[in-house]
Amino acid sequence: MVVDPRQILEILRRVARGKGFTPLHEPQFAGREWAYVKECIDTNWVSSAGSYVEQFETRLADVCGTKHAVALVNGTSALRICFVIGGAKSDEEIILPALTFVATATAAAYVGAVPHLADSEPETLGLDAAKLKAHLGRIAKSDGKSTVNHETGGRIAIIVPMHTFGHPYDTDAISSMAHAFGIPVIEDAAESVGSYYRGRSCGLLGLLSALSFNGNKILTSGSGGAILTNDENLTRRAKHLSTTAKFPHAWDFNHDEVGWNYRLPNINAALGVAQLKQMPGFVAAKRKLARKWQEAFAGIDGVSVFVPPTCAESGHWLTALILSPQSRHLRDDILALTNAAGVMTRPVWKLIHHLPVFENCPRMNLDAATDLAQSIINILSSAKHSFANAA
Ligand SMILES: *Cc1c(COP(=O)(O)O)cnc(C)c1O
């Protein structure tokens, strides 16, 4: 059965309700945001030192159940620092999904590494562990501690799975294959605050993880990111490198390597602390909205709402429609119709190697990611819609 674009618009409109433009994902400021930000201004603590930064890190670590959180200016810089302290060097390879936001690949390029693109699976929208294992078996040599791509000569330094739209990737499968090759896993957990895999929090499933608190994510600090880890040394490294590699001292300037100015400003952390206090409500609202969308699209021809496997308890950052193979050719018609009507929808990202700067990246067969890229449409996902009458 082929999808009818007008029917999709009609269903989306029932939820959008308001006149004018309805964004895909809006932040919600219903807590102490104003008071905390004002306090930063009233006390002059607006920049990278201040009590909200520490509060944000402590609360975030609590919420996620990790020992340490390091707050940074955005998710992209969090990925970059993760790759540096995770041991990726120039000309080494970092395995990441072809189906991800460009920042995963950009951060690899920042450290001089080469993104090596892997396929995704339709069940989770995350990396396909079995396919990746078979691919590495063909192109790489491993002694169980270190793995080298014998086609390019590059060491494979890191595997970076990503929890697409907040849905956990198949963690057990990825972890065990990565372990067999002796390759550390660093999670791109930018979209998965509030998501769990078999009861374990996303962001705690590898050596390190990078989170994002951009304005369109579940929880926002305006712009912001964080690194989560249980490793004390890595935490110290992350703080040091993101604070211009400066040693604390009462008055002197001592920097022992090339660092970055990547710490989260206090004013952003203040916003983040206020948002963190509302986290349980945000996640509950997103889950409710996801169920509403599933009901609204049940029985509609040519399209379904993506539902993660039962071992996942997703935060449902963005709801995704999946077009049937017979309906994919109508994807752009649906996008054009809905956006022209003021109801924001988006395709999923272009596959990384379809971007000119990454077109020559080493890659495996990407059939599943290619299918997904043609079939996904993200629809209205703001927490506030869960209170509107969807179905
Ligand atoms: C948002 C996002 C990032 C980058 O986060 P910023 O805070 O915008 O730099 C990285 N990876 C994925 C998958 C994202 O969705």
The ligand as an SDF file (V2000), in Angstrom:
LIG
                    3D

 15 15  0  0  0  0  0  0  0  0999 V2000
   23.2840   16.8660   18.4890 C   0  0  0  0  0  0  0  0  0  0  0  0
   24.2260   15.8040   18.1100 C   0  0  0  0  0  0  0  0  0  0  0  0
   25.6240   15.9810   18.2070 C   0  0  0  0  0  0  0  0  0  0  0  0
   26.3020   17.2940   18.4790 C   0  0  0  0  0  0  0  0  0  0  0  0
   25.9100   18.0030   19.5500 O   0  0  0  0  0  0  0  0  0  0  0  0
   26.0950   19.5940   19.5790 P   0  0  0  0  0  0  0  0  0  0  0  0
   25.8210   19.9300   20.9970 O   0  0  0  0  0  0  0  0  0  0  0  0
   25.0940   20.1730   18.6240 O   0  0  0  0  0  0  0  0  0  0  0  0
   27.4940   19.8990   19.1710 O   0  0  0  0  0  0  0  0  0  0  0  0
   26.4450   14.8900   17.9340 C   0  0  0  0  0  0  0  0  0  0  0  0
   25.9420   13.7080   17.5510 N   0  0  0  0  0  0  0  0  0  0  0  0
   24.6150   13.5160   17.4180 C   0  0  0  0  0  0  0  0  0  0  0  0
   24.1400   12.1800   16.9980 C   0  0  0  0  0  0  0  0  0  0  0  0
   23.7180   14.5570   17.6630 C   0  0  0  0  0  0  0  0  0  0  0  0
   22.4060   14.3520   17.5030 O   0  0  0  0  0  0  0  0  0  0  0  0
  1  2  1  0
  2  3  1  0
  2 14  2  0
  3  4  1  0
  3 10  2  0
  4  5  1  0
  5  6  1  0
  6  7  2  0
  6  8  1  0
  6  9  1  0
 10 11  1  0
 11 12  2  0
 12 13  1  0
 12 14  1  0
 14 15  1  0
M  END
$$$$
